[in-house]
């Protein structure tokens, strides 16, 4: 089994990034993790993660207090799910970050 992991910078300052981990077995994508992370208060913080843990493809929106909002994403195959996760995080990372920061202020 081949595992590929890489980071992709999302903003011009390098404070927001996409962490990607793909597992490929015999040419077939068998597992994915797409995680949006932001550099907040001098550390990298995971804010949104797509993965197949728990036996199904889903999105975890992580909260400053440690809670998670889990939402199942019904997509036919892992290749399409992977594309969906990547596009969502590239398109909406600023919105996810703004939401996270607002929740930090309420604590």
C-alpha positions as CSV (number, residue, x, y, z in Angstrom):
1,X,0.0,0.0,0.0
2,X,1.3,3.4,-1.0
3,X,0.7,6.4,1.3
4,X,1.0,10.0,0.0
5,X,1.0,13.0,2.3
6,X,1.5,16.6,1.5
7,X,0.6,20.2,2.6
8,X,-0.8,22.9,0.3
9,X,-0.7,26.5,1.4
10,X,-4.0,28.3,1.0
11,X,-3.1,32.0,1.8
12,X,-0.3,34.3,0.7
13,X,1.1,34.5,4.3
14,X,1.4,30.7,4.9
15,X,-1.0,30.8,7.9
16,X,-3.6,28.5,6.4
17,X,-2.9,25.1,4.9
18,X,-4.5,22.0,3.6
19,X,-3.1,18.7,4.9
20,X,-3.8,15.8,2.6
21,X,-3.2,12.1,3.2
22,X,-4.1,9.5,0.5
23,X,-3.7,5.7,0.7
24,X,-3.6,3.8,-2.6
25,X,-3.7,0.0,-2.9
26,X,-3.1,-1.5,-6.3
27,X,-3.8,1.7,-8.1
28,X,-7.1,2.3,-6.2
29,X,-7.7,5.1,-3.7
30,X,-8.7,3.3,-0.4
31,X,-8.5,6.1,2.2
32,X,-8.4,9.9,2.3
33,X,-7.9,12.6,4.9
34,X,-8.3,16.3,4.0
35,X,-7.7,18.6,6.9
36,X,-7.8,22.4,6.9
37,X,-5.4,23.9,9.5
38,X,-4.8,27.5,10.6
39,X,-1.9,29.0,12.5
40,X,-3.7,30.5,15.5
41,X,-2.0,31.7,18.7
42,X,1.4,30.4,17.7
43,X,0.3,26.9,16.8
44,X,-1.3,24.9,14.0
45,X,-5.0,24.2,14.7
46,X,-7.1,21.7,12.8
47,X,-10.5,23.3,11.9
48,X,-12.2,21.0,9.4
49,X,-11.4,17.4,8.5
50,X,-12.8,15.1,5.9
51,X,-12.0,11.4,6.3
52,X,-13.4,7.8,6.3
53,X,-12.9,7.0,10.0
54,X,-15.9,5.3,11.6
55,X,-16.5,3.4,8.3
56,X,-18.0,6.2,6.3
57,X,-17.0,9.4,4.5
58,X,-17.7,12.5,6.6
59,X,-16.8,16.0,7.6
60,X,-15.8,17.0,11.1
61,X,-16.0,20.7,11.9
62,X,-13.8,21.1,15.0
63,X,-14.6,23.6,17.7
64,X,-12.2,25.6,20.0
65,X,-13.6,23.7,23.1
66,X,-12.8,20.3,21.5
67,X,-16.3,19.5,20.3
68,X,-16.9,18.3,16.8
69,X,-19.8,18.6,14.4
70,X,-19.9,15.4,12.3
71,X,-21.8,15.3,9.0
72,X,-21.9,12.2,6.8
73,X,-21.3,13.0,3.1
74,X,-23.1,10.6,0.8
75,X,-20.9,10.2,-2.3
76,X,-20.7,7.1,-4.5
77,X,-17.0,6.6,-4.6
78,X,-13.8,7.7,-2.8
79,X,-12.3,9.4,-5.8
80,X,-15.4,11.7,-6.1
81,X,-15.4,12.2,-2.3
82,X,-11.7,13.2,-2.4
83,X,-12.4,15.8,-5.1
84,X,-15.4,17.1,-3.1
85,X,-13.4,17.5,0.1
86,X,-10.5,19.2,-1.6
87,X,-12.8,21.7,-3.5
88,X,-14.9,22.5,-0.4
89,X,-11.8,23.3,1.7
90,X,-10.2,25.4,-1.0
91,X,-13.4,27.3,-1.6
92,X,-14.6,27.8,2.0
93,X,-11.5,27.8,4.2
94,X,-11.9,31.5,5.0
95,X,-15.5,30.9,6.1
96,X,-14.5,28.0,8.3
97,X,-11.7,30.0,9.9
98,X,-14.0,33.0,10.6
99,X,-16.6,30.7,12.2
100,X,-13.9,29.1,14.4
101,X,-12.5,32.4,15.5
102,X,-16.0,33.7,16.4
103,X,-16.5,30.6,18.6
104,X,-13.1,31.2,20.2
105,X,-14.2,34.7,21.3
106,X,-17.4,33.3,22.9
107,X,-15.4,31.1,25.2
